[in-house]
Amino acid sequence: MAGEHHTAQTQIEPCENCKRETTHTVSIEIRTESMKQENTEFSREPYRVATCQKCGETTSQRMNNV
């Protein structure tokens, strides 16, 4: 899947791995979900990507599912 990153920001939020609130780098990434070559421009979706600055754990959530 191809991805496109936008400007990242930091914020404090819970980390499942650390079991406490930590600083995370948060960004929005556009991902292509279709594995087919044709019509990939219609299968792009925004994802919220958060990376814990303490342990490096990365989580992503499809924004259309929020």
PDB file with one MODEL, atoms N, CA, C and O in Angstrom:
MODEL        1
ATOM      1  N   MET A   1       0.821  -1.183   0.000  1.00  0.00           N
ATOM      2  CA  MET A   1       0.000   0.000   0.000  1.00  0.00           C
ATOM      3  C   MET A   1       0.867   1.249   0.000  1.00  0.00           C
ATOM      4  O   MET A   1       1.802   1.377   0.790  1.00  0.00           O
ATOM      5  N   ALA A   2       0.548   2.136  -0.871  1.00  0.00           N
ATOM      6  CA  ALA A   2       1.276   3.401  -0.915  1.00  0.00           C
ATOM      7  C   ALA A   2       0.733   4.338   0.146  1.00  0.00           C
ATOM      8  O   ALA A   2      -0.445   4.267   0.497  1.00  0.00           O
ATOM      9  N   GLY A   3       1.580   5.212   0.658  1.00  0.00           N
ATOM     10  CA  GLY A   3       1.142   6.167   1.667  1.00  0.00           C
ATOM     11  C   GLY A   3       1.719   7.531   1.401  1.00  0.00           C
ATOM     12  O   GLY A   3       2.790   7.668   0.810  1.00  0.00           O
ATOM     13  N   GLU A   4       0.999   8.537   1.842  1.00  0.00           N
ATOM     14  CA  GLU A   4       1.442   9.913   1.680  1.00  0.00           C
ATOM     15  C   GLU A   4       1.295  10.585   3.041  1.00  0.00           C
ATOM     16  O   GLU A   4       0.191  10.654   3.581  1.00  0.00           O
ATOM     17  N   HIS A   5       2.403  11.083   3.600  1.00  0.00           N
ATOM     18  CA  HIS A   5       2.369  11.714   4.917  1.00  0.00           C
ATOM     19  C   HIS A   5       2.157  13.212   4.792  1.00  0.00           C
ATOM     20  O   HIS A   5       2.585  13.849   3.829  1.00  0.00           O
ATOM     21  N   HIS A   6       1.484  13.749   5.792  1.00  0.00           N
ATOM     22  CA  HIS A   6       1.290  15.183   5.908  1.00  0.00           C
ATOM     23  C   HIS A   6       1.986  15.640   7.184  1.00  0.00           C
ATOM     24  O   HIS A   6       2.580  14.818   7.882  1.00  0.00           O
ATOM     25  N   THR A   7       1.928  16.900   7.499  1.00  0.00           N
ATOM     26  CA  THR A   7       2.608  17.455   8.657  1.00  0.00           C
ATOM     27  C   THR A   7       2.220  16.724   9.937  1.00  0.00           C
ATOM     28  O   THR A   7       1.039  16.511  10.210  1.00  0.00           O
ATOM     29  N   ALA A   8       3.232  16.342  10.719  1.00  0.00           N
ATOM     30  CA  ALA A   8       2.998  15.641  11.980  1.00  0.00           C
ATOM     31  C   ALA A   8       2.981  16.639  13.133  1.00  0.00           C
ATOM     32  O   ALA A   8       3.650  17.672  13.096  1.00  0.00           O
ATOM     33  N   GLN A   9       2.201  16.305  14.156  1.00  0.00           N
ATOM     34  CA  GLN A   9       2.135  17.097  15.381  1.00  0.00           C
ATOM     35  C   GLN A   9       2.324  16.154  16.553  1.00  0.00           C
ATOM     36  O   GLN A   9       2.154  14.943  16.413  1.00  0.00           O
ATOM     37  N   THR A  10       2.675  16.704  17.712  1.00  0.00           N
ATOM     38  CA  THR A  10       2.802  15.860  18.891  1.00  0.00           C
ATOM     39  C   THR A  10       1.674  16.168  19.863  1.00  0.00           C
ATOM     40  O   THR A  10       1.192  17.297  19.946  1.00  0.00           O
ATOM     41  N   GLN A  11       1.266  15.139  20.596  1.00  0.00           N
ATOM     42  CA  GLN A  11       0.270  15.309  21.631  1.00  0.00           C
ATOM     43  C   GLN A  11       0.373  14.152  22.623  1.00  0.00           C
ATOM     44  O   GLN A  11       0.952  13.107  22.328  1.00  0.00           O
ATOM     45  N   ILE A  12      -0.203  14.365  23.799  1.00  0.00           N
ATOM     46  CA  ILE A  12      -0.166  13.350  24.846  1.00  0.00           C
ATOM     47  C   ILE A  12      -1.429  12.502  24.735  1.00  0.00           C
ATOM     48  O   ILE A  12      -2.541  13.029  24.697  1.00  0.00           O
ATOM     49  N   GLU A  13      -1.248  11.185  24.684  1.00  0.00           N
ATOM     50  CA  GLU A  13      -2.377  10.267  24.630  1.00  0.00           C
ATOM     51  C   GLU A  13      -1.967   8.913  25.185  1.00  0.00           C
ATOM     52  O   GLU A  13      -0.774   8.644  25.330  1.00  0.00           O
ATOM     53  N   PRO A  14      -2.937   8.051  25.497  1.00  0.00           N
ATOM     54  CA  PRO A  14      -2.603   6.747  26.083  1.00  0.00           C
ATOM     55  C   PRO A  14      -1.838   5.854  25.109  1.00  0.00           C
ATOM     56  O   PRO A  14      -2.113   5.838  23.909  1.00  0.00           O
ATOM     57  N   CYS A  15      -0.867   5.107  25.655  1.00  0.00           N
ATOM     58  CA  CYS A  15      -0.119   4.122  24.870  1.00  0.00           C
ATOM     59  C   CYS A  15      -0.445   2.745  25.427  1.00  0.00           C
ATOM     60  O   CYS A  15      -0.220   2.477  26.608  1.00  0.00           O
ATOM     61  N   GLU A  16      -0.977   1.870  24.578  1.00  0.00           N
ATOM     62  CA  GLU A  16      -1.319   0.511  25.000  1.00  0.00           C
ATOM     63  C   GLU A  16      -0.080  -0.264  25.429  1.00  0.00           C
ATOM     64  O   GLU A  16      -0.139  -1.056  26.369  1.00  0.00           O
ATOM     65  N   ASN A  17       1.027  -0.044  24.756  1.00  0.00           N
ATOM     66  CA  ASN A  17       2.265  -0.763  25.055  1.00  0.00           C
ATOM     67  C   ASN A  17       2.899  -0.293  26.368  1.00  0.00           C
ATOM     68  O   ASN A  17       3.336  -1.116  27.173  1.00  0.00           O
ATOM     69  N   CYS A  18       2.951   1.010  26.585  1.00  0.00           N
ATOM     70  CA  CYS A  18       3.561   1.579  27.799  1.00  0.00           C
ATOM     71  C   CYS A  18       2.614   1.523  29.000  1.00  0.00           C
ATOM     72  O   CYS A  18       3.059   1.622  30.143  1.00  0.00           O
ATOM     73  N   LYS A  19       1.315   1.365  28.748  1.00  0.00           N
ATOM     74  CA  LYS A  19       0.283   1.336  29.801  1.00  0.00           C
ATOM     75  C   LYS A  19       0.179   2.658  30.559  1.00  0.00           C
ATOM     76  O   LYS A  19      -0.139   2.673  31.749  1.00  0.00           O
ATOM     77  N   ARG A  20       0.450   3.777  29.860  1.00  0.00           N
ATOM     78  CA  ARG A  20       0.314   5.099  30.467  1.00  0.00           C
ATOM     79  C   ARG A  20       0.233   6.139  29.355  1.00  0.00           C
ATOM     80  O   ARG A  20       0.398   5.814  28.179  1.00  0.00           O
ATOM     81  N   GLU A  21      -0.019   7.383  29.728  1.00  0.00           N
ATOM     82  CA  GLU A  21      -0.064   8.460  28.745  1.00  0.00           C
ATOM     83  C   GLU A  21       1.355   8.913  28.413  1.00  0.00           C
ATOM     84  O   GLU A  21       2.164   9.163  29.307  1.00  0.00           O
ATOM     85  N   THR A  22       1.644   9.015  27.130  1.00  0.00           N
ATOM     86  CA  THR A  22       2.968   9.425  26.657  1.00  0.00           C
ATOM     87  C   THR A  22       2.809  10.398  25.490  1.00  0.00           C
ATOM     88  O   THR A  22       1.711  10.573  24.962  1.00  0.00           O
ATOM     89  N   THR A  23       3.891  11.016  25.103  1.00  0.00           N
ATOM     90  CA  THR A  23       3.891  11.903  23.942  1.00  0.00           C
ATOM     91  C   THR A  23       3.899  11.053  22.669  1.00  0.00           C
ATOM     92  O   THR A  23       4.685  10.115  22.537  1.00  0.00           O
ATOM     93  N   HIS A  24       3.022  11.398  21.750  1.00  0.00           N
ATOM     94  CA  HIS A  24       2.920  10.710  20.459  1.00  0.00           C
ATOM     95  C   HIS A  24       3.108  11.712  19.322  1.00  0.00           C
ATOM     96  O   HIS A  24       2.693  12.866  19.428  1.00  0.00           O
ATOM     97  N   THR A  25       3.726  11.270  18.250  1.00  0.00           N
ATOM     98  CA  THR A  25       3.745  12.023  17.005  1.00  0.00           C
ATOM     99  C   THR A  25       2.529  11.556  16.218  1.00  0.00           C
ATOM    100  O   THR A  25       2.368  10.360  15.975  1.00  0.00           O
ATOM    101  N   VAL A  26       1.671  12.492  15.819  1.00  0.00           N
ATOM    102  CA  VAL A  26       0.423  12.153  15.146  1.00  0.00           C
ATOM    103  C   VAL A  26       0.401  12.809  13.775  1.00  0.00           C
ATOM    104  O   VAL A  26       0.730  13.987  13.633  1.00  0.00           O
ATOM    105  N   SER A  27       0.008  12.033  12.761  1.00  0.00           N
ATOM    106  CA  SER A  27      -0.105  12.573  11.403  1.00  0.00           C
ATOM    107  C   SER A  27      -1.270  11.909  10.683  1.00  0.00           C
ATOM    108  O   SER A  27      -1.822  10.913  11.150  1.00  0.00           O
ATOM    109  N   ILE A  28      -1.630  12.472   9.549  1.00  0.00           N
ATOM    110  CA  ILE A  28      -2.653  11.892   8.683  1.00  0.00           C
ATOM    111  C   ILE A  28      -1.938  11.354   7.449  1.00  0.00           C
ATOM    112  O   ILE A  28      -1.106  12.033   6.846  1.00  0.00           O
ATOM    113  N   GLU A  29      -2.280  10.120   7.089  1.00  0.00           N
ATOM    114  CA  GLU A  29      -1.649   9.454   5.949  1.00  0.00           C
ATOM    115  C   GLU A  29      -2.744   9.005   4.992  1.00  0.00           C
ATOM    116  O   GLU A  29      -3.748   8.438   5.424  1.00  0.00           O
ATOM    117  N   ILE A  30      -2.565   9.250   3.705  1.00  0.00           N
ATOM    118  CA  ILE A  30      -3.504   8.774   2.694  1.00  0.00           C
ATOM    119  C   ILE A  30      -2.976   7.431   2.197  1.00  0.00           C
ATOM    120  O   ILE A  30      -1.856   7.338   1.694  1.00  0.00           O
ATOM    121  N   ARG A  31      -3.802   6.390   2.347  1.00  0.00           N
ATOM    122  CA  ARG A  31      -3.386   5.036   1.947  1.00  0.00           C
ATOM    123  C   ARG A  31      -4.275   4.524   0.826  1.00  0.00           C
ATOM    124  O   ARG A  31      -5.484   4.760   0.810  1.00  0.00           O
ATOM    125  N   THR A  32      -3.649   3.816  -0.114  1.00  0.00           N
ATOM    126  CA  THR A  32      -4.383   3.160  -1.183  1.00  0.00           C
ATOM    127  C   THR A  32      -4.709   1.756  -0.713  1.00  0.00           C
ATOM    128  O   THR A  32      -3.807   0.973  -0.414  1.00  0.00           O
ATOM    129  N   GLU A  33      -5.993   1.433  -0.645  1.00  0.00           N
ATOM    130  CA  GLU A  33      -6.406   0.147  -0.090  1.00  0.00           C
ATOM    131  C   GLU A  33      -6.529  -0.949  -1.139  1.00  0.00           C
ATOM    132  O   GLU A  33      -6.442  -2.130  -0.802  1.00  0.00           O
ATOM    133  N   SER A  34      -6.727  -0.591  -2.384  1.00  0.00           N
ATOM    134  CA  SER A  34      -6.897  -1.593  -3.432  1.00  0.00           C
ATOM    135  C   SER A  34      -5.548  -2.142  -3.883  1.00  0.00           C
ATOM    136  O   SER A  34      -4.593  -1.387  -4.064  1.00  0.00           O
ATOM    137  N   MET A  35      -5.476  -3.433  -4.062  1.00  0.00           N
ATOM    138  CA  MET A  35      -4.256  -4.058  -4.570  1.00  0.00           C
ATOM    139  C   MET A  35      -4.261  -4.099  -6.108  1.00  0.00           C
ATOM    140  O   MET A  35      -3.236  -4.392  -6.724  1.00  0.00           O
ATOM    141  N   LYS A  36      -5.409  -3.807  -6.722  1.00  0.00           N
ATOM    142  CA  LYS A  36      -5.525  -3.797  -8.178  1.00  0.00           C
ATOM    143  C   LYS A  36      -4.901  -2.528  -8.734  1.00  0.00           C
ATOM    144  O   LYS A  36      -4.978  -1.474  -8.103  1.00  0.00           O
ATOM    145  N   GLN A  37      -4.296  -2.611  -9.884  1.00  0.00           N
ATOM    146  CA  GLN A  37      -3.660  -1.468 -10.527  1.00  0.00           C
ATOM    147  C   GLN A  37      -4.679  -0.487 -11.095  1.00  0.00           C
ATOM    148  O   GLN A  37      -4.449   0.722 -11.105  1.00  0.00           O
ATOM    149  N   GLU A  38      -5.799  -1.014 -11.564  1.00  0.00           N
ATOM    150  CA  GLU A  38      -6.793  -0.132 -12.166  1.00  0.00           C
ATOM    151  C   GLU A  38      -7.695   0.471 -11.099  1.00  0.00           C
ATOM    152  O   GLU A  38      -8.092  -0.214 -10.156  1.00  0.00           O
ATOM    153  N   ASN A  39      -8.009   1.719 -11.242  1.00  0.00           N
ATOM    154  CA  ASN A  39      -8.902   2.468 -10.351  1.00  0.00           C
ATOM    155  C   ASN A  39      -8.360   2.674  -8.936  1.00  0.00           C
ATOM    156  O   ASN A  39      -9.152   2.823  -8.005  1.00  0.00           O
ATOM    157  N   THR A  40      -7.051   2.688  -8.741  1.00  0.00           N
ATOM    158  CA  THR A  40      -6.496   2.891  -7.398  1.00  0.00           C
ATOM    159  C   THR A  40      -6.810   4.284  -6.862  1.00  0.00           C
ATOM    160  O   THR A  40      -6.855   4.480  -5.648  1.00  0.00           O
ATOM    161  N   GLU A  41      -7.029   5.256  -7.752  1.00  0.00           N
ATOM    162  CA  GLU A  41      -7.340   6.608  -7.288  1.00  0.00           C
ATOM    163  C   GLU A  41      -8.672   6.677  -6.547  1.00  0.00           C
ATOM    164  O   GLU A  41      -8.931   7.640  -5.825  1.00  0.00           O
ATOM    165  N   PHE A  42      -9.514   5.667  -6.722  1.00  0.00           N
ATOM    166  CA  PHE A  42     -10.802   5.643  -6.037  1.00  0.00           C
ATOM    167  C   PHE A  42     -10.770   4.859  -4.728  1.00  0.00           C
ATOM    168  O   PHE A  42     -11.787   4.769  -4.041  1.00  0.00           O
ATOM    169  N   SER A  43      -9.626   4.297  -4.376  1.00  0.00           N
ATOM    170  CA  SER A  43      -9.553   3.474  -3.169  1.00  0.00           C
ATOM    171  C   SER A  43      -8.656   4.088  -2.094  1.00  0.00           C
ATOM    172  O   SER A  43      -8.199   3.377  -1.199  1.00  0.00           O
ATOM    173  N   ARG A  44      -8.398   5.383  -2.166  1.00  0.00           N
ATOM    174  CA  ARG A  44      -7.559   6.052  -1.165  1.00  0.00           C
ATOM    175  C   ARG A  44      -8.400   6.488   0.021  1.00  0.00           C
ATOM    176  O   ARG A  44      -9.500   7.015  -0.143  1.00  0.00           O
ATOM    177  N   GLU A  45      -7.871   6.262   1.221  1.00  0.00           N
ATOM    178  CA  GLU A  45      -8.577   6.599   2.451  1.00  0.00           C
ATOM    179  C   GLU A  45      -7.625   7.275   3.432  1.00  0.00           C
ATOM    180  O   GLU A  45      -6.441   6.938   3.464  1.00  0.00           O
ATOM    181  N   PRO A  46      -8.119   8.228   4.238  1.00  0.00           N
ATOM    182  CA  PRO A  46      -7.269   8.875   5.243  1.00  0.00           C
ATOM    183  C   PRO A  46      -7.143   8.005   6.501  1.00  0.00           C
ATOM    184  O   PRO A  46      -8.124   7.418   6.957  1.00  0.00           O
ATOM    185  N   TYR A  47      -5.936   7.929   7.049  1.00  0.00           N
ATOM    186  CA  TYR A  47      -5.661   7.210   8.291  1.00  0.00           C
ATOM    187  C   TYR A  47      -4.964   8.142   9.268  1.00  0.00           C
ATOM    188  O   TYR A  47      -4.112   8.939   8.874  1.00  0.00           O
ATOM    189  N   ARG A  48      -5.323   8.043  10.538  1.00  0.00           N
ATOM    190  CA  ARG A  48      -4.635   8.759  11.617  1.00  0.00           C
ATOM    191  C   ARG A  48      -3.547   7.821  12.127  1.00  0.00           C
ATOM    192  O   ARG A  48      -3.838   6.709  12.566  1.00  0.00           O
ATOM    193  N   VAL A  49      -2.292   8.268  12.070  1.00  0.00           N
ATOM    194  CA  VAL A  49      -1.155   7.448  12.478  1.00  0.00           C
ATOM    195  C   VAL A  49      -0.496   8.104  13.693  1.00  0.00           C
ATOM    196  O   VAL A  49      -0.101   9.268  13.638  1.00  0.00           O
ATOM    197  N   ALA A  50      -0.379   7.345  14.794  1.00  0.00           N
ATOM    198  CA  ALA A  50       0.218   7.853  16.029  1.00  0.00           C
ATOM    199  C   ALA A  50       1.382   6.954  16.429  1.00  0.00           C
ATOM    200  O   ALA A  50       1.246   5.731  16.470  1.00  0.00           O
ATOM    201  N   THR A  51       2.536   7.572  16.725  1.00  0.00           N
ATOM    202  CA  THR A  51       3.724   6.836  17.146  1.00  0.00           C
ATOM    203  C   THR A  51       4.162   7.312  18.516  1.00  0.00           C
ATOM    204  O   THR A  51       4.407   8.502  18.718  1.00  0.00           O
ATOM    205  N   CYS A  52       4.264   6.373  19.471  1.00  0.00           N
ATOM    206  CA  CYS A  52       4.687   6.699  20.829  1.00  0.00           C
ATOM    207  C   CYS A  52       6.162   7.084  20.820  1.00  0.00           C
ATOM    208  O   CYS A  52       6.989   6.375  20.247  1.00  0.00           O
ATOM    209  N   GLN A  53       6.490   8.201  21.452  1.00  0.00           N
ATOM    210  CA  GLN A  53       7.873   8.665  21.498  1.00  0.00           C
ATOM    211  C   GLN A  53       8.710   7.926  22.543  1.00  0.00           C
ATOM    212  O   GLN A  53       9.936   8.042  22.541  1.00  0.00           O
ATOM    213  N   LYS A  54       8.064   7.164  23.438  1.00  0.00           N
ATOM    214  CA  LYS A  54       8.797   6.390  24.453  1.00  0.00           C
ATOM    215  C   LYS A  54       9.197   5.012  23.935  1.00  0.00           C
ATOM    216  O   LYS A  54      10.358   4.618  24.050  1.00  0.00           O
ATOM    217  N   CYS A  55       8.239   4.276  23.365  1.00  0.00           N
ATOM    218  CA  CYS A  55       8.507   2.883  22.973  1.00  0.00           C
ATOM    219  C   CYS A  55       8.541   2.653  21.469  1.00  0.00           C
ATOM    220  O   CYS A  55       9.012   1.608  21.021  1.00  0.00           O
ATOM    221  N   GLY A  56       8.049   3.612  20.674  1.00  0.00           N
ATOM    222  CA  GLY A  56       8.063   3.466  19.221  1.00  0.00           C
ATOM    223  C   GLY A  56       6.859   2.741  18.649  1.00  0.00           C
ATOM    224  O   GLY A  56       6.778   2.562  17.434  1.00  0.00           O
ATOM    225  N   GLU A  57       5.919   2.317  19.489  1.00  0.00           N
ATOM    226  CA  GLU A  57       4.707   1.632  19.033  1.00  0.00           C
ATOM    227  C   GLU A  57       3.899   2.557  18.121  1.00  0.00           C
ATOM    228  O   GLU A  57       3.650   3.712  18.466  1.00  0.00           O
ATOM    229  N   THR A  58       3.491   2.046  16.957  1.00  0.00           N
ATOM    230  CA  THR A  58       2.718   2.832  16.008  1.00  0.00           C
ATOM    231  C   THR A  58       1.330   2.218  15.854  1.00  0.00           C
ATOM    232  O   THR A  58       1.189   1.006  15.686  1.00  0.00           O
ATOM    233  N   THR A  59       0.317   3.065  15.912  1.00  0.00           N
ATOM    234  CA  THR A  59      -1.060   2.626  15.676  1.00  0.00           C
ATOM    235  C   THR A  59      -1.634   3.455  14.554  1.00  0.00           C
ATOM    236  O   THR A  59      -1.247   4.607  14.358  1.00  0.00           O
ATOM    237  N   SER A  60      -2.561   2.866  13.817  1.00  0.00           N
ATOM    238  CA  SER A  60      -3.247   3.610  12.763  1.00  0.00           C
ATOM    239  C   SER A  60      -4.728   3.284  12.806  1.00  0.00           C
ATOM    240  O   SER A  60      -5.131   2.174  13.154  1.00  0.00           O
ATOM    241  N   GLN A  61      -5.535   4.282  12.444  1.00  0.00           N
ATOM    242  CA  GLN A  61      -6.981   4.123  12.449  1.00  0.00           C
ATOM    243  C   GLN A  61      -7.549   4.799  11.214  1.00  0.00           C
ATOM    244  O   GLN A  61      -7.240   5.953  10.919  1.00  0.00           O
ATOM    245  N   ARG A  62      -8.370   4.071  10.509  1.00  0.00           N
ATOM    246  CA  ARG A  62      -9.026   4.624   9.316  1.00  0.00           C
ATOM    247  C   ARG A  62      -9.995   5.713   9.771  1.00  0.00           C
ATOM    248  O   ARG A  62     -10.865   5.463  10.605  1.00  0.00           O
ATOM    249  N   MET A  63      -9.849   6.901   9.236  1.00  0.00           N
ATOM    250  CA  MET A  63     -10.643   8.046   9.688  1.00  0.00           C
ATOM    251  C   MET A  63     -12.126   7.905   9.338  1.00  0.00           C
ATOM    252  O   MET A  63     -12.968   8.475  10.031  1.00  0.00           O
ATOM    253  N   ASN A  64     -12.456   7.184   8.315  1.00  0.00           N
ATOM    254  CA  ASN A  64     -13.869   6.982   7.962  1.00  0.00           C
ATOM    255  C   ASN A  64     -14.563   6.077   8.962  1.00  0.00           C
ATOM    256  O   ASN A  64     -15.792   5.996   8.959  1.00  0.00           O
ATOM    257  N   ASN A  65     -13.806   5.386   9.827  1.00  0.00           N
ATOM    258  CA  ASN A  65     -14.374   4.486  10.826  1.00  0.00           C
ATOM    259  C   ASN A  65     -14.458   5.122  12.201  1.00  0.00           C
ATOM    260  O   ASN A  65     -14.849   4.456  13.159  1.00  0.00           O
ATOM    261  N   VAL A  66     -14.101   6.395  12.323  1.00  0.00           N
ATOM    262  CA  VAL A  66     -14.071   7.049  13.635  1.00  0.00           C
ATOM    263  C   VAL A  66     -15.476   7.381  14.070  1.00  0.00           C
ATOM    264  O   VAL A  66     -15.672   7.938  15.150  1.00  0.00           O
TER     265      VAL A  66
ENDMDL
END
